[in-house]
Amino acid sequence: MNAELRSRLESIVGPGLVYGPGEPVDGVRPTLAVRPGTQDEVSAVVRACAEAGAAMIPLGGGTSLGLGNPPARADVLVHLDRLDRVVEWDPANLCISAEAGMRLEALQALVAKDRTVLPLDPPGLRRVTLGGMVAANPSGPCRLQYGTVRDWVLGMRVVLPDGERIHCGGRVIKNVSGYDMNKLFIRSLGCLGIITEVTFKLLPMPARRAAVIGRFPDAATAWAVVGRTLASFLLPEALEFLNVEAAQLLGGPPGTCVLAVSLSGSSETVDRQVRDFTGFFQDGGGTADVLQEAAASRAWEGIRDLLEGAYDPILCRIAVPLSATPALVAAAEGMAREAGLKAVVTAHAATGVLRVLLAPGADPHPGEALMVLEGLRREAEAAEGSLVLEAAPRSLKARFDAWGTPPGGVDMMKRLKTEFDPLGICNPGRFVAGI
C-alpha cells in the first residue's frame, strides 16, 4: 500500500513534497508525510488516503501536538504549512478569511496595519497556525475579556474524511439557517475532518494598552486581591496569577507570587484602571509596577509563553469553578512537594482555568508524577471540573488517559465520529474516549 499510496500522493502534490517516514506524534511515526499546497490538493490527498484506508494526522504549527492520547494508528502526516494565504480581507466589515496553515502572528501583524485586531493569545502564539488553533481551541490570558476561538470564528472550510469539501458559516455573525456547524469542528482535534480555511471577525484596535504587575509575599494575599477585583466594576483584559515557582521563572525575587493585569481601551479608561489596580495591589500588601505599550506587551508575552518549550514536560490544564481555583493551586503545590517534584502554576485568575507544569525537584521520586496527576484529576472532578493532559512522555500517557472521565453525551460523539468518518482514518484514537 505504501508504494502505491506514495505514488498517488506524489501525482497530486509533486514528488518533492512527499517523504517518509513522517515526524513522530506521541512516539508513533507515520509512514509518509505530505505537504499539499492548495485546498483542492488537501481534498485530493484525503480522498487518496480514504481509498487506501490510510490513517491521517493533520499538522499545523505543532503547538498542540502533545494534546490528547497517542494515535491508535498513523499512516500519513498531512502538513498544512503551505496553505498560508489570505483568501479575503474585508476591513469595512471587520472580517478576514485565511488558509489554515497561516500563522496567527502573521495574521495579527497584517490586520494591525488597519488598526484592527483578532484578540486571541494562545500559548506559543508565534508558532500557532489558524487551523491548529481552531482544532485545538487553546486560550490565553485575554480569554477573560475576549473569550475563546468559538467567539471569533464566523465560518470555515473543511475537508471531510472522504475528501468532500464543505463550507460552514459565512462572513457575518448569523447568516445561515440550521445548525452551527462551526462549533462541531472547533476543538474536535481534527478527528472529523481537516480544516483548510477560517473566517474570523475582528475588533478595532484599542487606543492604549498598559499592564500592572504586582508581587505578593504569599498566595493568600494575591487571591484576596483577585476577590476584590471580581467584586469591583473593573474589567481588565487579563488577570493572571503565577505561583512562587512560576514567578521565579519570570525572573522575580524568590518567595513571591505574581498577580498581573492587562488593561486596554481609551486613554482615560486605562489611566483610571492603572490607578485603581495600583491601589488594589498596594492596599493588599503587594507591589505594583506599571508598564505601558511595548513594555506591557513584552511582559504579557513572557507570562503567556512561560510554560512553553520545556524539555520533556508534564503539562496539564485544569478547569474548575472560579471559587475552587485557589484550592487547586494549593493542591498542585502540595501533591508535587510530597512527590519530590515542583509544580509551576499559572492561572487565569478570573476564569477558573489553570495550567500546571510538573518539574523535577531537589529529590524527585521516579514515577510519582502519575500519582500527582491522578490526585489532581480527582480534586478537579470532585469540584465538577476537569483535567486534560497537554503534554507528557508516552510512557506516562500509557497509564493516564489524557482526557479523564468522558463527559455526558459521549455516545452521541461516537456516533458523530462514525457518521463523519466511518473508516476511522482521521486522527484515530487521540480524542475523548478513544475517538
Buried (B, 14 or more C-beta within 10 A) or exposed (E): EBEEBBEBBBEBBEEEBBEBEBEBBBEBEBBBBBBBBBBEBBBBBBBBBBEBEBBBBBBBBBBBBBBBBBBBEBBBBBBBBBBBBBBEBEEEEBBBBBBBBBBBBBBBEBBEEBEBBBBBBBBBBEBBBBBBBBBBBBBBBBBBBBBBBBEBBBBBBBBBBBBEBEEBBBBEEEEEEEEEBBEBBBBBBBBBBBBBBBBBBBEEBBEBBBBBBBBBEEBEBBBBBBBBBEEEEBBBBBBBBBBBBBBBBBEBEEEBBBBBBBBBBEEEBBBBBBEBBBEBBEEBBBBBBBBEEEBBBEBBEEBBBBBBEBEEBBBBBBBBEBEBBBEBBBBBBEBBEEBBBBBBBBBBBBBBBBBBBBBBBEEBEEEBBBBBBBBBBEBBBEBEBBBBBBBBBEEBBEEBBBBBEBEEEBEEBBEBBEEBBEBBBBBBBBBBBBB
